């Protein structure tokens, strides 16, 4: 498996564990519709959370969350709209970013940005 895919998988594993620890129930991982994708779909207090996971092994270039562009946000919003259309039992949602930096020989740093709008 390519290194970037292994890192992505590791980041999503850490993200799911963090979300569960903070009271979220995981509904889907890597949900896809056509060309749209959402890393993690979770629910907490009857609100659906569409979580974009950004993972890095250092702060060398930038914080992980800085890589969510307007274009990426628009794709996330389109995917969230499609999911909500397919699952009308849900009435409220949020788009969140979970930024994880896992530096060598240190505990991972987590930065959760809830209800993002760009």
N, C-alpha and C positions, 0 to 999 in steps of 0.2 A: 504494500500500500504506500502511496506517495506520502512524503513527510507532512505536507500541508493538510492532507486528509486525516492523517493520524492526529495531528494537533487539533483539527476541528472536532474530531470525535472526542478527544480528551476534554476539550472545552465544553462540549455539550453534556458530557457526563458530570463534570463539576457543576455546571449550571443546573441540571436537574436535581442533583443532591442539595444544592443551595436553596432552590425554590421549594422543595419538599420541606426542608428544615425550617423555612419561613412561612409555612402554612398553605402552600399552593398544592393543589392536586393536578397531576399531569394528565392531560387528555391525549395529546399527540406529540410526537417528535418528528421533525422533518415532514410536516404536512405539505402536500403538493397538490396543485391544481393547474394544469396546463404548464406554463412557464413560471408560475408563481410558487414561492416556497416560504414557509414559516418554520423557524428553528424549533420553537417549543410553543405549544398551546397549553395553557394551564387555566385553572379556575380557582378563585378565592372569593368567598363571600358573594356568590352568585354573579361575579363579574369575570368575563373571559379575558385573559391576558395573552396577547400575542407577543412573544418574547424573542427579540433578536439577540443572539449571543455573539459577542465579540471577544475573542481570546487572543492573547499575545503572551510570548515568553519573556518579554522585556518592555521597558518604556523607551527603548532606544530611539524610535522614530516618532511615536505619538501615543497618546492614550488610545486604547482599543475603541472606545465609543466614538472617537473622532472620525472613524471610517464609515459611519452611517451618513451617507450623503442624501441630498434631497431626492435624487433618483431612487436610491434604495428605499427611502421612506415611502415614496409614492408606490413602489412595488409592494411594500408591506401593507400599506393601506388598501390597495386593490385586493391583495390576498385576504386580508381581514374582512373586507366587504363580501367577498365570495364565500368565505367560511360562514359568516353570519347569515347570508342568503340560504346556504345549504342547511343550516341548523337554526331555524326560526324560534326554537324554544329559548334561546339565549337572547337577551334584550340589551345588554350593556357590555361594552368591551373597552380595553385599553391596549395601546401599543407601548411596550416597554423595551428597554435595552439593559441587558445584563453584561457588563464589561468585566472581564476576568484577566488579570495579569498573574502569571505563574512563573515567578523568577526562581532560578536554580537555588536550592538550599534554603528556601523561604516558604512560608505559607502563602497560598494564593491571595491576592487582593481582589475584593469584589466591590463593584460600584453599580448599584441598581438605580436606573432612572425610570421612574414610573410615569405613565400617561404622557408620553412624548408627542410633541407635534412640531414638525419642522416646516 
